[in-house]
């Protein structure tokens, strides 16, 4: 399940960037597997204090990672993280 997180965006900015991401993913087969994480608002800034909001996508699939890169490369600063996922074991 690709996880999409938003860092450093204000309330309205985050809503706008999420809408844009959803529009970009609308035709992708894997879109229904995506989850969106909205946590407490935070500030992301560089060494000199300039605002640097970004979207982080975590995925297990190299193909999906590349697809996100292609779809969002001109939409936002993007961090892509390759992960492993261990579903809960049922006893």
C-alpha positions in Angstrom: 0.0 0.0 0.0 1.7 3.2 -1.1 1.7 5.7 1.7 1.5 9.4 0.8 2.4 11.9 3.5 2.4 15.7 3.5 5.0 17.8 5.3 5.3 21.5 5.8 2.0 22.5 4.0 -0.5 24.8 5.6 -4.1 23.6 5.9 -5.3 24.9 2.5 -2.0 24.2 0.8 -2.2 20.6 2.0 -5.7 20.2 0.8 -4.7 21.6 -2.6 -1.6 19.4 -3.0 -3.6 16.3 -1.9 -6.2 17.1 -4.6 -3.4 17.5 -7.2 -1.9 14.1 -6.2 -5.3 12.4 -6.4 -5.8 13.9 -9.8 -2.4 12.6 -11.0 -3.2 9.1 -9.7 -6.8 9.0 -11.0 -5.9 6.6 -13.9 -3.4 4.4 -12.0 -4.4 0.8 -11.3 -2.9 1.0 -7.8 -4.7 4.1 -6.7 -7.2 2.2 -4.5 -4.3 0.8 -2.5 -2.9 4.2 -1.6 -3.3 5.6 1.9 -3.0 9.2 2.8 -1.5 10.4 6.1 -2.5 13.7 7.5 -0.7 14.4 10.8 -0.4 17.5 12.9 0.7 20.5 10.9 4.4 21.0 10.9 7.0 23.4 9.5 9.7 22.2 7.1 12.5 24.7 6.5 16.1 24.6 5.3 19.3 25.8 7.0 18.6 29.4 6.1 15.0 29.3 7.2 13.3 29.0 3.8 10.1 27.0 3.7 10.6 23.5 2.0 7.3 21.6 2.1 7.4 18.2 0.4 5.4 15.0 -0.2 6.8 11.7 0.9 5.7 8.5 -0.8 6.6 5.1 0.8 6.2 2.1 -1.4 7.5 -1.5 -1.7 7.4 -1.4 -5.5 10.2 0.0 -7.6 7.8 0.3 -10.5 5.3 2.3 -8.4 8.1 4.5 -7.1 9.1 5.3 -10.6 5.5 6.0 -11.6 5.1 8.4 -8.7 8.3 10.1 -9.7 7.0 10.6 -13.3 3.5 11.8 -12.3 4.6 14.2 -9.6 8.0 15.4 -10.7 6.8 18.9 -11.7 4.0 19.1 -9.0 5.9 19.2 -5.7 9.1 18.4 -4.0 9.0 14.6 -3.6 10.7 12.1 -1.4 10.3 8.4 -2.3 11.1 5.8 0.2 11.3 2.0 -0.6 10.0 0.0 2.3 9.1 -3.5 3.4 5.7 -4.2 4.9 5.0 -6.9 7.4 1.3 -7.6 7.8 0.1 -8.5 11.3 0.2 -12.2 11.9 -3.0 -13.9 13.0 -2.6 -16.5 15.7 
